[in-house]
């Protein structure tokens, strides 16, 4: 359930940054950092605890998922920005 909430927050942050006027590259970079940081905070960072450590794998997959989800949010934000800031149609 926590991962679903993190996915939703990542999507919404990408959307909000794009609607606020950030560039796509900056929005993607900022929003895609949320998923890896969530996985690192949730799992706890233990570099070596005498057993197999899964944080590198979680970091890689978290980054990939974060980029995909924040990219979807940025695309949605681009469409919303075009819809909100479109000049009115004054044809009669």
N, C-alpha and C positions, 0 to 999 in steps of 0.2 A: 504494500500500500504506500509506503514511503517513496518507493521508486516512481510510482505513478504520479504522485504529487510533485516530485522533482521534475518529471517529464513535462507536466503541465506548466510548472513555473518556468522551465527553460523555454517552452514554446511562447509563453506570454511575455517573457523578457525580450526575446527576439522580435516579437511583434511590436512591443512598446518602443523599443529602440528605433526600429525602422519608421514607425509613425512619428516619433519625435524628430526625425530628420537626420539621424546618423547614417553614415554610408553603409553599404551592405557588408563590406569587409570588416569595419569596426563593429557592427552589430553582431556579425557571425563570431568574431573573436571573443567578444565579451559574453555573449549568451552561451557559447559552447563550453565555456569554462565551468558552468554550473554543474553539469553532470559528473565530470571527473572529481570535482571538489566534494560533491555530495557523496560519491562512493568512498573517497578517502576519509571523510569525516565520519560517515556511518560505520565503516568497517574498522576504523582506527588504523593508524599507520604504525606498523611494526616491521621494521626492516629485517630483523632476524630474531626470531623467537624460538629457534631450535626445531621448527617444523616448516613445512612448505608455506610460503607466503604467496597470497593471491593478489596483493595490491597492484603489481605491475599489469596483470591481466585485466583487473577491474579498471585500471587507469586507461588502458588501450581501448577497451570496449566502451567505457564511459565517454571517452573523447569521440569515438565514432558515432555513438548514439546521440551525444550532445550536438555534434555538427549537423546530423540529419534533422533532428527535432528543431533546433534553432533555425536551420535553413528553411524548414516549413513555416516557422513563425515569421521569418523575414519575408518570404513570398506572400504570405497572408497580409503582412503589414504593408507591403508595396501595393497590393490591390486596394486595401483600405485607404491608404494615402491618396491614391489616384481617385478613388470614389469621393473622398471627403473634400479634396482640394481641387476638384474639377470645376472649371468655370461654368456658370449656368448657361443653359441653352436658351437664347432669347429669340429664337425664330418663331414666327407666328403662323 
